[in-house]
Amino acid sequence: MPTPTAPAQQPQLLPELPGLPPVAKLRLDADQQVLAYTASACRIIHANPCSLTLSCGRLRQHPDPKPLRDALRWVCEPGSAGRRERALSMQRVGAAPLTLRLSRHHEPGTGAMHAVVWLADPDQFHLDEAGLQQAFEFTATEARVAVGLAAGASAAELAQAWGLRANTVQMHVKHLLAKTHTSRQAQLVGLLWRSAVLRLPTPPAEAAGARVCPSHASTQTGSDGEGGASQTLTQTVQPH
């Protein structure tokens, strides 16, 4: 009689503290099996089914699976020494690319080689106006201008969109530079995106109704940290 195989290990939901910047992170083995994940990573994956999918507990890249597969195998290569990292970019139609950074992780006690993967979707993150007001003592209008500048608009474009005089918006920009101790608009925008006031949008409630892969059905769910719907890791989303 053949020896029964052990059931696949259920992936671990990694905690994210509510109110803090989201951390879109997964831990994978060399076969692309998800061992651990955060809810933020889950949301980014399910929002981009043309680039990444979770199928039966494995992370897959589309339309060409080779770059992610090869990067994981290289980062997790057994017998190799030293630090190993790899970065990938995934092009999207009508949107900025997704980026992934893979870094080697030694599993304590077992010596197994895994990869920690950080995901970044620039369209998923936004600056929190209330957080900007608290962190830099911006007024509500200054925070609104700061978010507009960080989104790529010029002061003149913001003035036209809001029906304000260009000099009025420029005055707010000067206040932003003074309060952040920056001297140029590009320096200001860089500081804003590196600050601890990033948030992911709250997912729609209907996201909780997605299908679960029957061959690797996990009951673990992850809260969005903002009171929104939860999502399971193994929601099956087919590529376009």
VOMARLO-353819 format. One record per residue (C-alpha): chain; x negated, y, z negated; residue number from 0. Coordinates in steps of 0.2 Angstrom, whole numbers, plus 5000, padded with zeros to 4 digits. Each point is the difference from the previous one (the first is absolute). Layout:
VOMARLO-353819
R, chain, c1, c2, c3, resi
R, A, X, Y, Z, NUM
...
end
This chain:
VOMARLO-353819
R, chain, c1, c2, c3, resi
R, A, 5000, 5000, 5000, 0
R, A, 4993, 5017, 5005, 1
R, A, 4995, 5012, 4986, 2
R, A, 5013, 5014, 4999, 3
R, A, 4992, 5017, 5004, 4
R, A, 5001, 5014, 4986, 5
R, A, 5012, 5014, 5004, 6
R, A, 4993, 5016, 5006, 7
R, A, 4995, 5012, 4986, 8
R, A, 5013, 5014, 4999, 9
R, A, 4992, 5017, 5003, 10
R, A, 4998, 5012, 4985, 11
R, A, 5008, 5017, 4999, 12
R, A, 4988, 5013, 4995, 13
R, A, 5006, 5014, 4989, 14
R, A, 5001, 5018, 5006, 15
R, A, 5004, 5013, 4987, 16
R, A, 5015, 5011, 5003, 17
R, A, 4996, 5018, 5004, 18
R, A, 4982, 4997, 5006, 19
R, A, 4994, 4999, 5017, 20
R, A, 5005, 4984, 5009, 21
R, A, 4986, 4987, 5003, 22
R, A, 5004, 4989, 5016, 23
R, A, 4989, 4985, 4996, 24
R, A, 5000, 4981, 5003, 25
R, A, 4988, 4986, 4996, 26
R, A, 4998, 4987, 5014, 27
R, A, 4991, 4984, 5003, 28
R, A, 4990, 4996, 5016, 29
R, A, 5016, 4992, 5007, 30
R, A, 5010, 5016, 4998, 31
R, A, 5010, 4993, 4986, 32
R, A, 5006, 5014, 4988, 33
R, A, 4994, 4997, 4982, 34
R, A, 5006, 5016, 4993, 35
R, A, 5008, 5016, 5006, 36
R, A, 5007, 5017, 4994, 37
R, A, 5018, 5006, 5004, 38
R, A, 4992, 5014, 5010, 39
R, A, 4991, 4988, 5011, 40
R, A, 5016, 4990, 5003, 41
R, A, 5009, 5016, 5005, 42
R, A, 4987, 5005, 5013, 43
R, A, 4999, 4983, 5008, 44
R, A, 5019, 4999, 5002, 45
R, A, 5001, 5017, 5007, 46
R, A, 4988, 4996, 5014, 47
R, A, 5006, 4983, 5007, 48
R, A, 4991, 5004, 5017, 49
R, A, 4983, 5000, 4991, 50
R, A, 5001, 4989, 4985, 51
R, A, 5012, 4986, 4994, 52
R, A, 5001, 4988, 4985, 53
R, A, 5004, 4983, 5007, 54
R, A, 5001, 4985, 4987, 55
R, A, 4989, 5009, 4988, 56
R, A, 4987, 5005, 5013, 57
R, A, 4995, 5018, 5006, 58
R, A, 5000, 5000, 5019, 59
R, A, 4994, 5014, 5012, 60
R, A, 5009, 5004, 5016, 61
R, A, 4999, 5000, 5015, 62
R, A, 4982, 4993, 4999, 63
R, A, 4998, 4990, 4984, 64
R, A, 4981, 4998, 5003, 65
R, A, 4992, 5016, 4992, 66
R, A, 5009, 4997, 4983, 67
R, A, 4996, 4981, 5000, 68
R, A, 4982, 5002, 5005, 69
R, A, 4997, 5014, 4987, 70
R, A, 5008, 4989, 4986, 71
R, A, 4989, 4985, 5004, 72
R, A, 4984, 5011, 5000, 73
R, A, 5004, 5009, 4984, 74
R, A, 5005, 4983, 4991, 75
R, A, 4985, 4990, 5008, 76
R, A, 4994, 4987, 4987, 77
R, A, 4982, 5000, 4996, 78
R, A, 4996, 5017, 5005, 79
R, A, 4993, 5013, 4988, 80
R, A, 5002, 5018, 4997, 81
R, A, 5014, 5013, 5003, 82
R, A, 5011, 4997, 5015, 83
R, A, 5013, 5013, 5007, 84
R, A, 5009, 5003, 5016, 85
R, A, 5012, 5013, 5006, 86
R, A, 5014, 4998, 5013, 87
R, A, 5011, 5012, 5010, 88
R, A, 5017, 4995, 5007, 89
R, A, 5007, 5011, 5014, 90
R, A, 5018, 5004, 5000, 91
R, A, 5011, 5007, 5013, 92
R, A, 5006, 5018, 4996, 93
R, A, 4991, 5000, 4983, 94
R, A, 4983, 5001, 4992, 95
R, A, 4991, 4984, 4998, 96
R, A, 5001, 4988, 4985, 97
R, A, 4983, 4998, 4991, 98
R, A, 4994, 4985, 4990, 99
R, A, 4984, 4998, 4989, 100
R, A, 4995, 4983, 4995, 101
R, A, 4988, 4997, 4986, 102
R, A, 4993, 4984, 4993, 103
R, A, 5006, 4994, 4983, 104
R, A, 4993, 4986, 4990, 105
R, A, 5013, 4990, 4990, 106
R, A, 4995, 4999, 4982, 107
R, A, 4997, 4982, 4994, 108
R, A, 5002, 4992, 5016, 109
R, A, 4987, 5009, 5011, 110
R, A, 5013, 5000, 5015, 111
R, A, 4998, 5014, 5013, 112
R, A, 5015, 5011, 5003, 113
R, A, 5003, 5017, 5008, 114
R, A, 5008, 5015, 4992, 115
R, A, 5009, 5009, 5014, 116
R, A, 5005, 5019, 4998, 117
R, A, 5014, 5006, 5012, 118
R, A, 5002, 5018, 5006, 119
R, A, 5015, 5006, 5010, 120
R, A, 4999, 5019, 5002, 121
R, A, 5018, 5001, 5004, 122
R, A, 5005, 4991, 4984, 123
R, A, 4992, 5012, 4988, 124
R, A, 5005, 5018, 4996, 125
R, A, 4995, 5013, 4988, 126
R, A, 5011, 5003, 4985, 127
R, A, 5005, 5018, 4998, 128
R, A, 5004, 4999, 4982, 129
R, A, 4983, 4992, 4997, 130
R, A, 4991, 5014, 5009, 131
R, A, 5009, 5013, 4989, 132
R, A, 4994, 4991, 4985, 133
R, A, 4982, 4996, 5005, 134
R, A, 4996, 5016, 5008, 135
R, A, 5013, 5012, 4992, 136
R, A, 5007, 5004, 5017, 137
R, A, 5017, 5008, 5001, 138
R, A, 5014, 4991, 5009, 139
R, A, 4997, 5010, 5016, 140
R, A, 4981, 4997, 4999, 141
R, A, 5003, 4982, 4998, 142
R, A, 5011, 5000, 5016, 143
R, A, 4987, 5009, 5010, 144
R, A, 4987, 4988, 4994, 145
R, A, 5010, 4985, 5005, 146
R, A, 5003, 5008, 5017, 147
R, A, 4981, 5003, 5003, 148
R, A, 4996, 4983, 4995, 149
R, A, 5012, 4993, 5013, 150
R, A, 4990, 5009, 5013, 151
R, A, 5010, 5016, 5003, 152
R, A, 4992, 5017, 5001, 153
R, A, 5005, 5015, 4990, 154
R, A, 5008, 5008, 5015, 155
R, A, 5010, 4984, 5004, 156
R, A, 5006, 5000, 4982, 157
R, A, 5005, 5018, 5001, 158
R, A, 5010, 4997, 5016, 159
R, A, 5008, 4984, 4993, 160
R, A, 5006, 5009, 4984, 161
R, A, 5004, 5017, 5007, 162
R, A, 4987, 5009, 4990, 163
R, A, 4987, 5013, 5005, 164
R, A, 4983, 4992, 5004, 165
R, A, 4992, 5012, 4988, 166
R, A, 5011, 4993, 4986, 167
R, A, 4994, 4982, 5003, 168
R, A, 4982, 5006, 5002, 169
R, A, 5002, 5008, 4983, 170
R, A, 5005, 4983, 4993, 171
R, A, 4986, 4991, 5008, 172
R, A, 4988, 5012, 4991, 173
R, A, 5008, 4996, 4984, 174
R, A, 4998, 4982, 5003, 175
R, A, 4981, 5002, 5004, 176
R, A, 4997, 5010, 4984, 177
R, A, 5009, 4987, 4989, 178
R, A, 4991, 4985, 5007, 179
R, A, 4983, 5009, 5001, 180
R, A, 4999, 4997, 5019, 181
R, A, 4994, 5012, 5013, 182
R, A, 5007, 4993, 5016, 183
R, A, 5017, 4992, 5005, 184
R, A, 4992, 4984, 5006, 185
R, A, 4991, 4998, 4983, 186
R, A, 5017, 5003, 4991, 187
R, A, 5009, 4987, 5011, 188
R, A, 4986, 4988, 4996, 189
R, A, 5001, 5003, 4982, 190
R, A, 5019, 4997, 5000, 191
R, A, 4999, 4983, 5008, 192
R, A, 4987, 4995, 4988, 193
R, A, 5009, 5005, 4985, 194
R, A, 5011, 4989, 4988, 195
R, A, 5017, 5007, 5007, 196
R, A, 5003, 4987, 5014, 197
R, A, 5016, 4990, 5000, 198
R, A, 5009, 4987, 5011, 199
R, A, 5018, 5004, 5005, 200
R, A, 5013, 4990, 4991, 201
R, A, 5005, 4986, 5011, 202
R, A, 5019, 4998, 5005, 203
R, A, 5010, 4989, 4990, 204
R, A, 5004, 4988, 5014, 205
R, A, 4982, 4995, 5001, 206
R, A, 5003, 4988, 4986, 207
R, A, 5011, 4990, 5011, 208
R, A, 4986, 4994, 5012, 209
R, A, 4998, 4981, 5003, 210
R, A, 4988, 4989, 4990, 211
R, A, 4988, 4988, 5009, 212
R, A, 5008, 4983, 4995, 213
R, A, 4983, 4991, 5000, 214
R, A, 4992, 5011, 4988, 215
R, A, 5015, 5008, 4990, 216
R, A, 4993, 5011, 4986, 217
R, A, 5011, 5006, 4987, 218
R, A, 4988, 5014, 4995, 219
R, A, 5006, 5018, 5004, 220
R, A, 4992, 5016, 4999, 221
R, A, 5008, 5017, 4994, 222
R, A, 4996, 5015, 5010, 223
R, A, 4995, 5009, 4984, 224
R, A, 5013, 5014, 5004, 225
R, A, 5016, 4992, 4996, 226
R, A, 5003, 4993, 5018, 227
R, A, 5004, 4983, 5006, 228
R, A, 4988, 4985, 4997, 229
R, A, 4993, 4990, 5013, 230
R, A, 4994, 4982, 5001, 231
R, A, 4982, 4996, 5007, 232
R, A, 5006, 4987, 5012, 233
R, A, 5013, 5009, 5010, 234
R, A, 4999, 4994, 5017, 235
R, A, 4999, 5014, 5013, 236
R, A, 4997, 4995, 5018, 237
R, A, 4989, 5011, 5011, 238
R, A, 5009, 5010, 5014, 239
end
